[in-house]
Amino acid sequence: MELAALRDQLISWANVNSGSEHVAGLERMRHLLAADFGSLPGAVVQHVPLPGNATCALRVTVRPEAPRQILCSGHYDTVYPSDHSFQRCTLLDPNTLRGPGVADMKGGLMVMLAALREFERSPVAARLGYEILFTPDEETGSVASRPVIEAAARSGKFAFALVFEPARANGDLVKSRKGTGSFTLTCHGRAAHAGRDPSAGRNAILALAEYLPAVHALNDQLAGTMLNIGQIQGGSAVNIVPDFAAAQVGIRITRANDGESVLARLHELAAPINARDGYRIEITGQFNRLPKEVTPFEETLFAHWQACGRELGVNFSWQHVGGGSDGNLLSAGGLPNLDGLGPVGDHLHSSDEMIHLPSLVERAQVAVRFLTKFAAGEIKLPSA
């Protein structure tokens, strides 16, 4: 497992733009992954069509007849569109690579591939089978991939899943993740001529502007909940009292029942405005990912993974994070999973995204040790 080879292959992947909406780039990236992961001994590669999406998921299966089965998860899309200025990798120093997706999560895919290649050399490899599921739309909520992910989670085939999203900047894994949702807060008013009869109008923009500070204040009032007012639109011509205004709000929750609480508060805050003549606030949207809450099974799983790291001199803990992943969907489907198993990186989703290159080898070696022990029956896990 040579770092230089892993680095060069990662650069070749990251220099392929695979923004979530760039179909040609996604196609190219998927075929690269199909070739690289398809070279694993006995691998069967399937390109899985996704209704409502122009590209496919990728499934790679190895030894489905083995007595132990696990699922490995990753995504091959990035947040950088084809016209983004950040398109190529730059080696900042021997240990630091900057580039689009080098951490999130082409670096994670590199860790996965390096680990599986090395594991296949183990004398106990035949005892463990695995399925790898790559999705093309994780960065936009896994809308098209959700049925495929949930079907894998509920299949009953797998003991657990390993999610190779990047580790935290300090090297920690992901203990739990917030659930994510996207909502639209729409205020309806009444149009009127702004010069001839403004008092007949009901200004939807002003009413929404009154409502939104109270919405933002929920960040301090509801523990574990995060709300971000990300976009506002409304009105038409300046000589018309606007009868429409809307805000797009991202909401993140820590526990599944937090969703009901935050929606109840949004309706409660809207009630005084709705009681006024000519005004109406509508709240629409949904949580596309429920929270990934840690389970006792996952605590045991992490303890074994952490022990494998310590044996190799790689020390880390785990932590709760605000971002969602396909790990949320696996958890919602009832499949325990460890998340954040990829490389150490930072500045994700920005033009400064970077990876600590030695972590490619370190994290792959931890994965190999864990897989070898699990295949050999040395890791005992409770019932999920």
BAVEXTOR-235335 format. One record per residue (C-alpha): x, y, z. Coordinates in steps of 0.02 Angstrom, whole numbers. Example, Ala and Ser with C-alpha at 12.3 -4.5 7.8 and 13.67 -1.06 7.14 Angstrom:
// residues 2
+--------+--------+--------+
|      u |      v |      w |
+--------+--------+--------+
|    615 |   -225 |    390 |
|    684 |    -53 |    357 |
+--------+--------+--------+
// end
This chain:
// residues 384
+--------+--------+--------+
|      u |      v |      w |
+--------+--------+--------+
|      0 |      0 |      0 |
|    107 |    143 |    -66 |
|     55 |    321 |    -28 |
|    122 |    390 |   -191 |
|     14 |    270 |   -292 |
|   -141 |    311 |   -190 |
|   -106 |    497 |   -206 |
|    -87 |    487 |   -395 |
|   -246 |    386 |   -417 |
|   -342 |    505 |   -305 |
|   -281 |    653 |   -409 |
|   -340 |    568 |   -568 |
|   -513 |    543 |   -490 |
|   -526 |    717 |   -415 |
|   -477 |    800 |   -579 |
|   -636 |    726 |   -655 |
|   -777 |    847 |   -621 |
|   -923 |    747 |   -552 |
|  -1035 |    885 |   -487 |
|  -1207 |    819 |   -440 |
|  -1287 |    897 |   -596 |
|  -1145 |    861 |   -718 |
|  -1208 |    703 |   -801 |
|  -1060 |    677 |   -918 |
|   -937 |    694 |   -774 |
|  -1038 |    577 |   -664 |
|  -1042 |    448 |   -803 |
|   -854 |    459 |   -826 |
|   -822 |    445 |   -640 |
|   -939 |    297 |   -620 |
|   -852 |    201 |   -758 |
|   -682 |    236 |   -680 |
|   -746 |    166 |   -515 |
|   -822 |     17 |   -604 |
|   -654 |    -25 |   -681 |
|   -553 |      1 |   -522 |
|   -670 |    -87 |   -400 |
|   -715 |   -215 |   -531 |
|   -534 |   -275 |   -524 |
|   -564 |   -345 |   -349 |
|   -560 |   -536 |   -355 |
|   -727 |   -607 |   -409 |
|   -812 |   -437 |   -414 |
|   -980 |   -422 |   -502 |
|  -1019 |   -245 |   -561 |
|  -1194 |   -177 |   -589 |
|  -1247 |     -6 |   -651 |
|  -1413 |     28 |   -564 |
|  -1535 |    148 |   -651 |
|  -1614 |    278 |   -537 |
|  -1788 |    341 |   -582 |
|  -1787 |    529 |   -596 |
|  -1599 |    538 |   -616 |
|  -1501 |    542 |   -779 |
|  -1361 |    433 |   -711 |
|  -1346 |    273 |   -610 |
|  -1291 |    205 |   -444 |
|  -1150 |     77 |   -447 |
|  -1156 |    -89 |   -355 |
|  -1005 |   -201 |   -337 |
|  -1030 |   -371 |   -256 |
|   -893 |   -488 |   -193 |
|   -927 |   -663 |   -123 |
|  -1115 |   -649 |    -89 |
|  -1111 |   -831 |    -31 |
|   -987 |   -799 |    112 |
|  -1052 |   -829 |    290 |
|  -1023 |   -648 |    343 |
|  -1086 |   -502 |    240 |
|  -1061 |   -314 |    257 |
|  -1108 |   -161 |    154 |
|   -984 |    -24 |    106 |
|  -1056 |    146 |     61 |
|   -993 |    297 |    -34 |
|  -1044 |    431 |   -158 |
|   -953 |    490 |   -313 |
|  -1034 |    660 |   -339 |
|   -960 |    822 |   -274 |
|  -1030 |    997 |   -241 |
|   -926 |   1079 |   -378 |
|  -1021 |   1109 |   -542 |
|   -936 |   1095 |   -710 |
|   -915 |   1284 |   -723 |
|   -842 |   1306 |   -548 |
|   -669 |   1382 |   -540 |
|   -606 |   1240 |   -428 |
|   -570 |   1097 |   -548 |
|   -393 |   1033 |   -522 |
|   -285 |    965 |   -383 |
|   -133 |   1055 |   -312 |
|     -1 |    973 |   -204 |
|     31 |   1103 |    -69 |
|    168 |   1002 |     14 |
|    216 |    817 |     22 |
|     76 |    783 |    148 |
|    -61 |    902 |     89 |
|   -166 |    892 |    -68 |
|   -296 |   1023 |   -112 |
|   -429 |    980 |   -238 |
|   -614 |    958 |   -273 |
|   -678 |    805 |   -181 |
|   -508 |    749 |   -117 |
|   -587 |    725 |     54 |
|   -774 |    723 |     18 |
|   -772 |    593 |    -38 |
|   -657 |    532 |   -174 |
|   -525 |    518 |    -40 |
|   -645 |    406 |     56 |
|   -669 |    299 |    -99 |
|   -481 |    286 |   -113 |
|   -468 |    227 |     67 |
|   -603 |     98 |     33 |
|   -519 |     32 |   -124 |
|   -347 |     24 |    -43 |
|   -418 |    -68 |    108 |
|   -515 |   -195 |      5 |
|   -368 |   -229 |   -109 |
|   -258 |   -264 |     41 |
|   -392 |   -366 |    130 |
|   -408 |   -479 |    -22 |
|   -230 |   -537 |     11 |
|   -281 |   -601 |    184 |
|   -298 |   -789 |    210 |
|   -469 |   -760 |    290 |
|   -539 |   -654 |    149 |
|   -647 |   -797 |     86 |
|   -748 |   -791 |    247 |
|   -814 |   -615 |    215 |
|   -922 |   -554 |     74 |
|   -968 |   -375 |     41 |
|  -1071 |   -262 |    -67 |
|  -1015 |    -86 |   -114 |
|  -1146 |     43 |   -156 |
|  -1093 |    206 |   -240 |
|  -1223 |    344 |   -262 |
|  -1220 |    496 |   -379 |
|  -1329 |    619 |   -284 |
|  -1279 |    618 |   -100 |
|  -1230 |    801 |   -103 |
|  -1407 |    849 |   -157 |
|  -1497 |    739 |    -30 |
|  -1489 |    565 |   -111 |
|  -1666 |    591 |   -178 |
|  -1651 |    468 |   -322 |
|  -1534 |    349 |   -228 |
|  -1642 |    335 |    -73 |
|  -1743 |    182 |   -129 |
|  -1584 |     86 |   -173 |
|  -1501 |    132 |     -8 |
|  -1655 |     89 |     95 |
|  -1677 |    -76 |      3 |
|  -1498 |   -125 |     46 |
|  -1522 |    -73 |    227 |
|  -1682 |   -174 |    245 |
|  -1625 |   -326 |    149 |
|  -1567 |   -419 |    303 |
|  -1409 |   -475 |    213 |
|  -1284 |   -367 |    304 |
|  -1219 |   -367 |    482 |
|  -1178 |   -181 |    469 |
|  -1119 |    -48 |    348 |
|   -958 |     51 |    333 |
|   -973 |    229 |    269 |
|   -812 |    304 |    202 |
|   -859 |    487 |    219 |
|   -709 |    592 |    274 |
|   -654 |    595 |    454 |
|   -662 |    758 |    551 |
|   -517 |    880 |    536 |
|   -447 |    815 |    701 |
|   -459 |    634 |    642 |
|   -618 |    587 |    735 |
|   -750 |    474 |    660 |
|   -935 |    518 |    653 |
|  -1036 |    460 |    803 |
|  -1203 |    532 |    751 |
|  -1272 |    654 |    623 |
|  -1411 |    779 |    621 |
|  -1562 |    747 |    512 |
|  -1586 |    869 |    370 |
|  -1738 |    948 |    291 |
|  -1781 |   1086 |    168 |
|  -1934 |   1194 |    196 |
|  -2019 |   1340 |    110 |
|  -2101 |   1477 |    214 |
|  -2224 |   1565 |     98 |
|  -2316 |   1723 |    145 |
|  -2470 |   1772 |     45 |
|  -2534 |   1950 |     53 |
|  -2643 |   2057 |    -58 |
|  -2589 |   2152 |   -213 |
|  -2636 |   2334 |   -237 |
|  -2577 |   2485 |   -335 |
|  -2434 |   2560 |   -234 |
|  -2480 |   2738 |   -284 |
|  -2667 |   2739 |   -305 |
|  -2725 |   2632 |   -156 |
|  -2581 |   2559 |    -54 |
|  -2689 |   2537 |    101 |
|  -2792 |   2407 |      8 |
|  -2637 |   2298 |     -8 |
|  -2557 |   2179 |    114 |
|  -2368 |   2180 |     94 |
|  -2310 |   1999 |     98 |
|  -2127 |   2047 |     99 |
|  -2144 |   2151 |    257 |
|  -2243 |   2015 |    344 |
|  -2115 |   1883 |    300 |
|  -1976 |   2000 |    357 |
|  -2064 |   2013 |    524 |
|  -2080 |   1824 |    537 |
|  -1904 |   1771 |    491 |
|  -1809 |   1845 |    640 |
|  -1921 |   1744 |    755 |
|  -1884 |   1590 |    649 |
|  -1697 |   1622 |    663 |
|  -1713 |   1643 |    852 |
|  -1766 |   1460 |    865 |
|  -1582 |   1417 |    848 |
|  -1560 |   1478 |   1027 |
|  -1726 |   1412 |   1091 |
|  -1730 |   1232 |   1029 |
|  -1581 |   1129 |   1086 |
|  -1504 |   1022 |    951 |
|  -1596 |   1112 |    810 |
|  -1515 |   1218 |    675 |
|  -1610 |   1330 |    554 |
|  -1531 |   1424 |    410 |
|  -1629 |   1550 |    308 |
|  -1540 |   1523 |    143 |
|  -1643 |   1611 |     10 |
|  -1781 |   1741 |     -4 |
|  -1887 |   1792 |   -152 |
|  -2045 |   1895 |   -176 |
|  -2134 |   2039 |   -258 |
|  -2139 |   2095 |   -437 |
|  -2145 |   2277 |   -495 |
|  -2106 |   2418 |   -375 |
|  -2276 |   2499 |   -408 |
|  -2369 |   2346 |   -342 |
|  -2390 |   2303 |   -158 |
|  -2318 |   2126 |   -158 |
|  -2439 |   1985 |   -123 |
|  -2306 |   1850 |   -118 |
|  -2141 |   1818 |    -28 |
|  -2052 |   1655 |     14 |
|  -1898 |   1598 |    107 |
|  -1805 |   1435 |     88 |
|  -1749 |   1367 |    255 |
|  -1633 |   1222 |    294 |
|  -1672 |   1134 |    457 |
|  -1560 |   1010 |    548 |
|  -1618 |    906 |    697 |
|  -1528 |    794 |    820 |
|  -1669 |    674 |    868 |
|  -1811 |    610 |    760 |
|  -1946 |    689 |    868 |
|  -1860 |    859 |    856 |
|  -1942 |    878 |    686 |
|  -2116 |    886 |    760 |
|  -2059 |   1013 |    889 |
|  -1980 |   1133 |    766 |
|  -2128 |   1125 |    645 |
|  -2249 |   1157 |    788 |
|  -2149 |   1312 |    837 |
|  -2147 |   1375 |    656 |
|  -2336 |   1363 |    649 |
|  -2352 |   1445 |    820 |
|  -2245 |   1592 |    765 |
|  -2347 |   1610 |    605 |
|  -2514 |   1615 |    697 |
|  -2515 |   1802 |    743 |
|  -2480 |   1849 |    562 |
|  -2611 |   1727 |    497 |
|  -2738 |   1808 |    614 |
|  -2722 |   1974 |    522 |
|  -2838 |   2018 |    380 |
|  -2768 |   1970 |    211 |
|  -2613 |   1875 |    267 |
|  -2572 |   1689 |    264 |
|  -2409 |   1598 |    296 |
|  -2389 |   1422 |    228 |
|  -2253 |   1300 |    283 |
|  -2209 |   1162 |    161 |
|  -2065 |   1039 |    143 |
|  -1999 |    884 |    225 |
|  -1852 |    805 |    313 |
|  -1760 |    707 |    180 |
|  -1642 |    626 |    305 |
|  -1688 |    577 |    481 |
|  -1551 |    595 |    613 |
|  -1419 |    460 |    626 |
|  -1431 |    422 |    811 |
|  -1299 |    310 |    888 |
|  -1352 |    136 |    946 |
|  -1272 |     17 |   1073 |
|  -1223 |    -96 |    928 |
|  -1131 |     48 |    845 |
|  -1045 |     92 |   1008 |
|   -975 |    -85 |   1013 |
|   -930 |    -78 |    829 |
|   -836 |     85 |    856 |
|   -743 |     16 |   1007 |
|   -674 |   -124 |    898 |
|   -630 |     -3 |    757 |
|   -544 |    113 |    881 |
|   -447 |    -33 |    955 |
|   -385 |    -80 |    782 |
|   -326 |     98 |    760 |
|   -233 |    100 |    925 |
|   -145 |    -61 |    880 |
|    -77 |     30 |    727 |
|    -36 |    191 |    821 |
|   -184 |    284 |    744 |
|   -283 |    369 |    881 |
|   -456 |    446 |    862 |
|   -622 |    465 |    948 |
|   -792 |    504 |    872 |
|   -912 |    650 |    880 |
|  -1084 |    715 |    835 |
|  -1087 |    819 |    675 |
|  -1212 |    932 |    591 |
|  -1199 |    868 |    412 |
|  -1300 |    722 |    344 |
|  -1241 |    575 |    239 |
|  -1306 |    413 |    167 |
|  -1268 |    344 |    340 |
|  -1427 |    432 |    396 |
|  -1528 |    333 |    269 |
|  -1445 |    169 |    317 |
|  -1488 |    202 |    499 |
|  -1667 |    245 |    454 |
|  -1676 |     79 |    362 |
|  -1619 |    -12 |    518 |
|  -1440 |    -52 |    468 |
|  -1307 |     -5 |    598 |
|  -1160 |     84 |    521 |
|   -995 |    167 |    560 |
|   -972 |    334 |    473 |
|   -824 |    448 |    441 |
|   -703 |    307 |    402 |
|   -618 |    402 |    262 |
|   -462 |    512 |    264 |
|   -427 |    664 |    371 |
|   -473 |    822 |    278 |
|   -538 |    997 |    301 |
|   -625 |   1145 |    216 |
|   -753 |   1033 |    132 |
|   -869 |   1111 |      3 |
|   -749 |   1255 |    -26 |
|   -607 |   1297 |   -145 |
|   -486 |   1257 |     -5 |
|   -542 |   1075 |     16 |
|   -390 |    974 |     66 |
|   -333 |    805 |    126 |
|   -193 |    750 |    241 |
|   -116 |    624 |    122 |
|    -37 |    504 |    249 |
|   -212 |    472 |    318 |
|   -254 |    379 |    157 |
|   -137 |    239 |    210 |
|   -172 |    253 |    396 |
|   -362 |    241 |    379 |
|   -350 |    102 |    250 |
|   -237 |      2 |    367 |
|   -362 |     21 |    509 |
|   -500 |    -42 |    395 |
|   -395 |   -192 |    340 |
|   -359 |   -241 |    520 |
|   -541 |   -228 |    568 |
|   -602 |   -326 |    415 |
|   -472 |   -462 |    444 |
|   -521 |   -483 |    626 |
|   -706 |   -483 |    585 |
|   -683 |   -612 |    447 |
|   -583 |   -721 |    566 |
|   -721 |   -714 |    697 |
|   -614 |   -619 |    820 |
|   -736 |   -474 |    836 |
|   -893 |   -515 |    934 |
|  -1042 |   -402 |    909 |
|  -1210 |   -396 |   1000 |
|  -1374 |   -418 |    911 |
|  -1416 |   -263 |    809 |
+--------+--------+--------+
// end
